[in-house]
Amino acid sequence: MTNGKSGKPIEILRVEKDMKPIFILIFILISMPSSKKQLSDFKWENRLIVTFDIPLEGFDSLTTSDFKDRKLLLFAFKSENLKYSNFEGDIDQIDFLKLSKKYPGFYFLIGLDGGVKSYGKKEDFSISELIKQIDSMPMRQSEIGKKDNRNF
């Protein structure tokens, strides 16, 4: 395309052509999924216990196999920063912090279906009660039954 008066090429077209690789790169970067996991990414994979400003003392009674058998991950926050987790990847901390904004609680139990199963105050927190609650869930009962059948 040329400028009608002088017959010279319009410079803006050349710049746009030179910018094409940059636009492609920007599009690719925008289209790439985040490597940080959000709460919804754990749906049907793991049960979650998410705590905010709750001491971790009660968790030492659980073994690695307790967590593994229950497909259970722990995310412990202190002052809105992740302080401990048995999950080895990166998480979107902002997404997790939304729990404490949406529900009036300091701890949350999230089931395999991604739903919040229970939440509560700091003084009501009991890891043994959460484990009992998990073990009483229908999906967990099914998992226990399948495990028992394999042992015969």
Buried (B, 14 or more C-beta within 10 A) or exposed (E): EEEEEEEEEEEEEEEEEEEEEEEEEEEEEEEEEEEEBBBEBBBEEBBBBBBBBBEEEBBEEBEEEBBEBBBBBBBBBBEEEBEEBBBEEEBBBEBBBEBBEEEEBBBBBBBBEBEBBBBBEEEEBEBEBBBEBBEEBEBBEEBEEEEEEEEE
